[in-house]
């Protein structure tokens, strides 16, 4: 190949790298990887807040690995073609490209084509990994129950990674490291049934909940109506009216639900139950001092080590089998994106929606029995099990087939026998009517060193206006006597 405008040093390097096809491909990979990394670094520095965490992981972890793989191919090619005299690139004699500028153009076009392909496919792959379809169906089919519950929740429009993957490259990397074991456990059939709630590995609420919800804003008190139905023959509609004092987590807040997350009130607790139902020790730190409460016979946890997340959230390593946590949003809102109702709660919803006619005899009790029967067999027989109960209770009622189908459709959303999920398996801790909720900490057994109970001032969080009164009486009082609709929410 004749001399050209390239200086001898650069030409020698080019000849050395491209002396064989394998090394030339390695050179394209290495050069393209470096170009992509530099472009990505500039984009990331300009808009790091809006970059998909998986794109960040692919950029900062995948692109350097791509360049190293290219360098490795260069040396592999040198070993495979080690008997070749390196005077010209392989394309000079094998592809009969004698003109050096044409050869460089070919090399440059190859690199640009590679850069374009990796950029487009990488972004598409990251976007797909970011989707609920990937998390709930394509890869993690064992997560079908959570995916279906998420689709039917108030957070259905929120992507899985927004809550389950931490910020930036570190969050995506740690999520994929945990995912590696999940793939192994799935392959070897070692995964738990049902899948436990991942509270220990969830990112801090500062990285998730607080991006959409401003708990420091003071919320006005609002009335919420909880509707249920009687268990008698008439299944009369009942209403419980509660005024919720959401409050604020801002500095100086001391009353209201969100005051538990106030900057002036730091709460941490110790639990011996993996599901965090049995809390045995609580500490509350305020500017006025620190107080602790524990259940009788329980000793305070021994902290062996404390490490902190990028946001400063403490992670405690304690002696023993228990777990210690700094309280945050998910300690109460533990099922906010994946709610699994009890059979009774779902029966109330079905009657409220008109799926089951309230005027049918013992409508609520029959619906509960049908739902409980559905949980006693494989998923394929849910409709058959429900039909047996409905037909036995209302054999001469017209339209029972439609009722059976609609109840079965709702039941399939929450019953997964192969994953050992039936009614009420997952506890909802933001309430305390059926699950322990607030009473995990606020109970008579939790006492301080002076023997005083942890306060149970229910009115600081809510006030009960009406407790299970006939709906018609409440409707008359609220709408007729006042002459207008109040600021209410039916729940």
Protein Blocks (a to p, Z undefined) as FASTA:
>chain_A
ZZdfbdfklmmmmmmmmmpfklmmmmmmmmmmmmmmmmmmmmmmmmmmlgcfklmmmmmm
mmmmmmmmmmmmmmmmmmmmmmpccfbcfklmmnopablklmmmmmmmmmmmmmmmmmmm
mmmmmmmmmpmklmmmmmmmmlmmmmmmmmmmmklmpcfklmmpcehjklmmmmmmmmmm
mmmmmmnopaccddddfkklpccfklmmmmmmcfkbccdddddddddddfbfnopacddd
ddddebpabehiagdjklmmgfklccddddfbfnlmaccbdcdddfkbccddddehiacd
ddfbdcddfkopacdddedjbdcddddfklmmmmlmmccddfklmmmmmmmnomacfkbg
hklmmmmmmmmmmmmccfklmmmmmmmmmmmmmmmbghklmmmmmmmmmmmmmgcfknop
aehklccfkbcklmnmlmmmmccklccfkopacdfbfklmoccfbghiafklmmmmmmmm
nopacddddZZ
